[in-house]
């Protein structure tokens, strides 16, 4: 009778079946130098190992798509000033418009001078022209980083 019908050579597959449940022979002898390791200690042996520290982070930085900052044209700067003026007028009236801003965020993890353009929508909380900061909800943006401002509340003014 074949024990494993899947195997083509049953003798080779089951050669050591008779010793599978036997005790380890060196358990109580003097040759046994090391005590049996606990399961927790055995798990430490197979813990992941990083041969190069920081390698994964360096690869992630290289793979990240970093774009250079775009210099605005004079027309774009004038349009932004117009939009900021509209926002300031609405804020003096006590209205807080909801706008969508595209701004440049410098990449902190990279030594390059690039970054990423992020689109953010929210209600304008504060506009301070002297410190050149536009606050949308709790996000504070420098005016120099803003690329575009759009909003339905700004069109009719």
Backbone bond lengths (Angstrom), bond angles and torsions (degrees), N, CA, C in turn:
res aa  C-N    CA-C-N  psi(-1)  N-CA   C-N-CA  omega(-1)  CA-C   N-CA-C  phi
1 X - - - 1.452 - - 1.527 109.59 -
2 X 1.314 116.87 133.19 1.455 123.21 -177.91 1.529 108.67 -90.56
3 X 1.342 116.80 128.95 1.459 120.73 -178.24 1.527 112.33 -75.17
4 X 1.299 116.65 -37.15 1.463 121.10 -178.30 1.526 108.10 -121.25
5 X 1.312 117.68 98.44 1.466 119.27 -175.45 1.526 113.00 -68.57
6 X 1.335 118.48 -14.52 1.460 120.49 -179.30 1.518 110.81 -76.62
7 X 1.319 116.58 -31.50 1.449 121.70 -176.51 1.529 110.81 -75.09
8 X 1.326 116.41 140.22 1.457 120.79 177.06 1.520 111.28 -80.21
9 X 1.322 116.09 -29.73 1.454 120.28 -179.09 1.524 108.09 -120.84
10 X 1.312 117.91 88.99 1.464 123.62 -173.76 1.517 111.81 -65.91
11 X 1.311 118.45 -29.73 1.456 120.94 -178.86 1.531 110.91 -66.69
12 X 1.308 118.50 -41.66 1.459 121.81 -179.07 1.525 110.20 -70.31
13 X 1.310 117.86 -39.35 1.461 122.63 -177.38 1.523 111.26 -65.25
14 X 1.304 118.87 -37.89 1.461 121.91 -172.91 1.519 112.76 -112.85
15 X 1.279 117.99 31.06 1.454 121.88 -177.95 1.529 111.49 -64.68
16 X 1.340 118.41 -34.77 1.458 121.25 -174.46 1.532 113.06 -110.61
17 X 1.293 118.86 22.68 1.462 121.83 179.48 1.522 112.45 -62.80
18 X 1.307 118.46 -28.52 1.458 120.34 -176.78 1.527 112.59 -74.77
19 X 1.327 120.09 -19.18 1.462 120.51 -177.96 1.528 112.84 -107.01
20 X 1.293 118.07 3.41 1.464 121.17 -175.37 1.527 112.36 -63.83
21 X 1.323 117.81 -33.25 1.459 120.11 -177.13 1.524 112.92 -102.55
22 X 1.310 118.85 9.06 1.465 122.08 -179.77 1.527 110.63 -78.31
23 X 1.340 116.27 155.20 1.457 122.48 176.19 1.528 109.33 -70.78
24 X 1.310 115.38 155.35 1.458 120.67 176.39 1.524 107.86 -69.06
25 X 1.315 120.69 127.11 1.461 121.59 -170.92 1.530 114.01 -68.81
26 X 1.299 118.91 -26.35 1.459 120.25 -175.19 1.522 112.84 -94.85
27 X 1.309 117.60 13.66 1.458 120.97 -173.42 1.527 111.98 -61.54
28 X 1.290 118.75 -42.64 1.455 121.39 -175.93 1.526 112.95 -109.30
29 X 1.296 118.70 11.77 1.459 119.87 -176.79 1.515 110.88 -93.99
30 X 1.321 117.31 171.39 1.465 123.57 179.44 1.518 111.51 -76.20
31 X 1.308 116.92 -18.50 1.458 121.49 -179.49 1.533 110.16 -70.99
32 X 1.318 115.39 -25.51 1.466 120.91 -178.22 1.533 108.59 -73.83
33 X 1.344 117.81 97.73 1.462 122.77 -172.47 1.521 113.04 -86.83
34 X 1.297 117.73 -31.43 1.461 121.57 -173.75 1.524 110.19 -108.87
35 X 1.335 116.98 134.75 1.470 118.26 176.49 1.522 109.79 -69.51
36 X 1.318 115.33 159.79 1.455 120.50 -179.61 1.527 109.66 -65.11
37 X 1.313 116.11 134.69 1.465 122.13 -176.22 1.525 110.57 -81.32
38 X 1.340 115.61 140.91 1.464 119.11 178.00 1.529 109.75 -71.97
39 X 1.322 116.12 163.68 1.468 120.94 -178.66 1.533 110.34 -63.55
40 X 1.344 117.11 -37.63 1.471 120.30 179.60 1.523 111.27 -63.84
41 X 1.350 115.97 -41.88 1.465 119.06 179.05 1.524 111.68 -68.94
42 X 1.319 116.15 -35.05 1.466 119.22 177.87 1.527 110.69 -66.29
43 X 1.337 116.83 -34.61 1.466 120.40 179.92 1.521 110.56 -65.70
44 X 1.332 118.28 -31.46 1.467 121.29 179.79 1.527 111.34 -64.97
45 X 1.304 116.50 -29.59 1.466 119.99 -179.93 1.524 110.87 -62.96
46 X 1.319 116.36 -35.30 1.460 120.85 -174.69 1.525 112.74 -98.96
47 X 1.322 117.09 14.49 1.470 120.75 177.61 1.528 109.06 -65.64
48 X 1.324 118.01 150.50 1.466 119.87 179.86 1.528 110.63 -63.86
49 X 1.297 115.28 146.67 1.454 121.85 -176.63 1.523 109.10 -128.69
50 X 1.315 115.85 128.49 1.463 120.57 177.62 1.528 107.58 -106.82
51 X 1.297 116.42 110.76 1.464 120.29 -178.50 1.527 111.33 -69.67
52 X 1.324 117.74 -33.80 1.461 121.93 179.93 1.519 108.93 -115.50
53 X 1.320 116.59 107.27 1.466 119.49 -179.93 1.523 109.30 -70.48
54 X 1.328 116.03 133.34 1.458 121.28 178.63 1.515 114.09 85.03
55 X 1.314 118.12 -1.78 1.461 121.09 -177.68 1.522 111.44 -64.52
56 X 1.331 116.96 -44.77 1.466 120.50 -179.04 1.522 110.93 -62.68
57 X 1.335 117.10 -40.10 1.462 120.54 179.38 1.525 110.97 -66.97
58 X 1.326 116.43 -39.26 1.465 120.15 179.06 1.523 111.01 -64.65
59 X 1.301 117.24 -40.04 1.468 121.12 177.63 1.524 109.99 -65.04
60 X 1.328 117.30 -41.29 1.463 120.85 -179.83 1.524 111.11 -63.15
61 X 1.330 117.45 -38.30 1.465 120.96 178.23 1.524 110.15 -66.13
62 X 1.316 117.61 -41.19 1.465 120.98 -180.00 1.523 111.91 -67.27
63 X 1.331 117.11 -31.99 1.458 120.44 -177.95 1.521 112.35 -81.85
64 X 1.321 117.09 -17.39 1.456 120.23 -177.75 1.527 109.21 -68.87
65 X 1.321 115.54 138.16 1.450 121.54 -179.19 1.529 108.51 -85.37
66 X 1.318 116.80 106.56 1.456 122.76 -178.38 1.523 107.98 -107.36
67 X 1.342 115.48 129.39 1.459 120.14 -179.19 1.524 109.38 -112.09
68 X 1.311 117.00 149.10 1.469 119.39 177.99 1.527 110.75 -75.40
69 X 1.325 115.32 157.98 1.462 121.08 177.62 1.523 109.06 -68.98
70 X 1.334 116.14 136.27 1.468 122.02 -179.78 1.525 108.84 -92.10
71 X 1.321 116.30 127.80 1.462 120.56 174.93 1.521 108.61 -78.27
72 X 1.329 115.73 129.95 1.466 120.44 -178.36 1.523 110.78 -78.24
73 X 1.317 115.10 145.16 1.460 120.65 174.87 1.529 108.54 -76.63
74 X 1.310 116.55 167.51 1.467 120.95 179.42 1.527 111.14 -62.71
75 X 1.337 116.74 -37.34 1.461 120.40 178.59 1.530 111.20 -64.25
76 X 1.345 115.99 -41.25 1.462 120.59 178.86 1.520 111.00 -65.32
77 X 1.322 116.54 -39.29 1.467 120.24 178.47 1.531 111.05 -65.16
78 X 1.329 116.33 -40.81 1.462 120.17 178.07 1.530 110.97 -64.44
79 X 1.330 116.93 -41.04 1.461 120.74 179.33 1.530 110.58 -64.85
80 X 1.338 116.99 -40.89 1.462 120.13 177.24 1.522 111.17 -63.12
81 X 1.345 116.93 -41.93 1.464 120.12 177.46 1.526 110.75 -61.73
82 X 1.327 116.69 -39.43 1.460 121.21 177.93 1.535 110.65 -63.04
83 X 1.334 117.15 -45.36 1.462 121.54 179.35 1.536 110.88 -64.38
84 X 1.326 117.18 -41.29 1.460 120.66 178.88 1.527 111.00 -65.54
85 X 1.333 117.16 -36.53 1.465 120.84 175.58 1.522 111.12 -63.26
86 X 1.331 116.48 -40.30 1.468 120.56 177.39 1.529 111.16 -64.41
87 X 1.313 115.62 -41.06 1.471 119.90 178.17 1.528 109.80 -62.99
88 X 1.322 116.95 -42.90 1.462 120.80 -179.31 1.533 111.17 -62.99
89 X 1.334 117.18 -41.13 1.473 120.65 178.17 1.524 111.55 -64.16
90 X 1.342 116.94 -40.89 1.463 119.81 178.69 1.539 111.24 -65.68
91 X 1.320 116.35 -38.52 1.460 119.39 179.60 1.524 111.79 -67.45
92 X 1.342 118.23 -35.88 1.468 120.29 177.90 1.528 111.26 -68.16
93 X 1.341 117.06 -26.02 1.467 121.51 176.21 1.535 111.70 -81.18
94 X 1.324 116.81 -5.75 1.462 120.47 -178.70 1.511 113.78 90.38
95 X 1.320 117.91 6.89 1.466 122.10 178.32 1.528 109.05 -95.13
96 X 1.312 115.34 145.91 1.466 121.53 177.94 1.529 108.08 -120.13
97 X 1.337 117.22 97.81 1.468 119.77 -176.30 1.532 112.05 -70.47
98 X 1.318 114.25 152.24 1.465 120.59 173.13 1.519 106.79 -96.71
99 X 1.331 115.26 122.91 1.469 120.43 -176.10 1.521 109.90 -128.83
100 X 1.323 113.34 162.35 1.460 121.69 172.59 1.523 107.12 -115.18
101 X 1.319 115.66 125.04 1.458 121.87 -177.03 1.520 108.84 -118.36
102 X 1.311 116.35 136.18 1.458 122.20 169.67 1.518 105.71 -108.19
103 X 1.333 115.74 121.80 1.465 119.64 -176.58 1.527 110.20 -133.88
104 X 1.328 114.32 159.86 1.454 122.06 -178.89 1.522 108.79 -94.33
105 X 1.338 116.17 129.73 1.456 120.99 175.73 1.516 108.24 -118.99
106 X 1.321 116.16 119.31 1.463 121.17 -179.33 1.515 109.49 -66.46
107 X 1.325 115.94 140.15 1.451 122.04 179.82 1.524 108.61 -77.17
108 X 1.329 116.61 116.10 1.463 121.51 -176.57 1.519 112.23 -79.33
109 X 1.309 117.77 -28.02 1.454 121.21 -176.39 1.512 113.82 -83.13
110 X 1.305 117.75 -6.10 1.453 120.99 -174.91 1.525 110.15 -115.20
111 X 1.307 115.80 150.37 1.455 120.20 176.54 1.530 111.24 -84.89
112 X 1.324 116.34 -6.10 1.456 120.89 179.51 1.524 110.42 -74.79
113 X 1.330 117.07 161.96 1.458 121.67 179.09 1.523 111.73 -88.54
114 X 1.292 117.49 17.55 1.455 121.36 -178.22 1.507 111.90 -94.72
115 X 1.310 114.16 -173.08 1.458 120.86 -179.94 1.504 109.66 -173.45
116 X 1.339 114.84 -143.98 1.446 119.97 -176.88 1.522 108.63 -146.41
117 X 1.321 116.47 148.56 1.454 121.39 175.84 1.520 108.52 -96.84
118 X 1.329 115.32 126.99 1.458 121.83 -174.87 1.517 109.23 -119.52
119 X 1.322 115.43 137.30 1.464 121.26 177.06 1.516 108.13 -102.45
120 X 1.334 116.05 130.92 1.460 121.84 -175.93 1.518 109.21 -137.08
121 X 1.329 117.32 133.26 1.462 122.49 179.00 1.517 108.83 -118.57
122 X 1.338 114.92 134.51 1.455 119.10 178.29 1.517 111.46 -176.58
123 X 1.330 115.28 178.96 1.457 122.13 -179.09 1.528 109.44 -88.68
124 X 1.328 115.71 132.95 1.456 120.60 179.95 1.524 108.53 -70.78
125 X 1.313 115.96 125.10 1.458 121.06 179.90 1.522 111.00 -98.18
126 X 1.338 116.48 -38.02 1.461 119.83 -173.66 1.521 109.80 -157.49
127 X 1.322 114.94 147.30 1.455 120.85 174.62 1.523 107.49 -135.97
128 X 1.313 116.46 117.50 1.462 121.83 -179.07 1.523 108.14 -118.50
129 X 1.342 115.13 108.18 1.453 119.43 -174.85 1.529 111.63 -76.78
130 X 1.337 118.16 -27.74 1.472 119.60 -179.26 1.531 110.94 -71.18
131 X 1.335 117.92 -41.60 1.465 119.62 177.80 1.521 111.83 -90.79
132 X 1.333 116.47 -1.69 1.463 123.96 176.33 1.524 111.72 57.73
133 X 1.353 115.12 50.80 1.465 121.60 -179.60 1.517 109.70 -128.25
134 X 1.329 115.02 133.26 1.455 122.80 173.25 1.523 106.68 -112.82
135 X 1.334 116.10 120.83 1.453 120.45 -179.01 1.514 109.41 -105.56
136 X 1.326 115.23 120.92 1.461 122.77 177.51 1.521 106.30 -114.29
137 X 1.317 115.72 115.94 1.464 123.54 -173.03 1.537 106.46 55.61
138 X 1.316 119.02 -110.05 1.468 120.56 178.14 1.523 112.12 -111.78
139 X 1.306 118.40 4.50 1.467 122.67 -179.42 1.522 109.37 -92.60
140 X 1.321 115.12 124.14 1.464 121.13 179.37 1.527 108.97 -102.40
141 X 1.324 116.10 124.41 1.466 121.89 -177.55 1.526 109.95 -117.22
142 X 1.318 115.71 136.03 1.461 120.80 172.41 1.525 107.94 -74.93
143 X 1.316 117.14 140.22 1.467 120.26 -178.58 1.525 111.60 -64.05
144 X 1.336 117.08 -29.27 1.469 120.11 179.77 1.537 112.05 -68.54
145 X 1.335 117.37 -21.57 1.463 121.03 -178.57 1.528 112.79 -88.54
146 X 1.332 117.53 -12.40 1.463 120.73 -176.21 1.520 109.97 -77.37
147 X 1.333 114.64 131.53 1.458 121.74 179.87 1.528 111.45 -102.11
148 X 1.344 116.52 -38.35 1.456 120.06 -177.79 1.524 109.75 -153.93
149 X 1.343 116.54 144.81 1.461 122.81 175.07 1.523 107.94 -128.84
150 X 1.328 115.60 130.89 1.456 121.13 177.52 1.522 108.42 -136.94
151 X 1.330 116.01 152.44 1.453 119.90 176.59 1.506 111.05 -178.28
152 X 1.319 116.10 144.16 1.474 120.31 179.79 1.518 111.06 -67.29
153 X 1.323 116.82 -34.16 1.466 120.65 -179.39 1.533 112.20 -69.56
154 X 1.317 117.53 -19.41 1.466 121.30 -177.02 1.520 112.87 -88.77
155 X 1.317 117.84 -16.76 1.468 120.75 -174.34 1.520 113.38 -72.10
156 X 1.316 117.74 -35.26 1.449 120.33 -172.77 1.519 114.17 -87.37
157 X 1.283 119.06 0.61 1.475 121.05 -175.10 1.513 110.70 -96.28
